[in-house]
Amino acid sequence: MFEYQFTELPKHGYRCIGIDLRGFGDSDKPWEGYNYDTMADDVKAVLDTLNLQNVTLVGFSMGGPISIRYMSRHHGAHVEKLALLAAAAPCFTKREDFPYGIDKAAVDDLIRQTYEDRPSMLRNFSQIFFAAPDKLSPEFKIWNLSLGLAASAYATIQCAIELRDADLREDLSTIQVPTLILHGVNDRVCLFDLAKVMHEGIKGSQLIQVEKAGHGFYYEERERFNSELVRFIG
């Protein structure tokens, strides 16, 4: 997914390590563990095994709440800076005391579509994932669909349930490292109001809004996306 970052950031001297979450990409597809605690533990295992220090932990979309839970659960071990990019946090969905995010019914519908026709669900989802899907090449759309299909259906469903139900508001105040919140104003997946809530909850955080950008701004706005990330890492 982050091909257009992994070809650019090394030019600035950075080592980039991408983690395929359990159930996704080339990682194993176990039957359990699709919750933020376990996936934060998975991140910790990678950082421990590689003995990495002074890391800039970057979380995109669901990777955002996983990164937030990592900082809370593991007290920011190994991490020097945190970047939350179009993050699905602190709550992905609305609730009585949280009038932001998308409706839980919308997530339930994605789950239903996954059970019935997962390739069609992913194709439909890409229409709101990108700000201007009609401008994407047919080849890019095929490639992007293949990334979604590399996950197991079970993992997709279980992660959707975690996204729908989890609440990380109490985790925000535990973050004590410099934090960048980069978010597209026109994001229709993780609505921009979520970025404002994170900014208010994370002391000293920096919020940068990307005008006219959707959820998939790592590709559609890749020059701005990359430049802001490079500037933040320093």
Beta strands, then each sheet from edge to edge (+ up, - down):
strand 1: 55-60
strand 2: 79-85
strand 3: 179-184
strand 4: 206-210
sheet 1: 1+ 2+ 3+ 4+
end
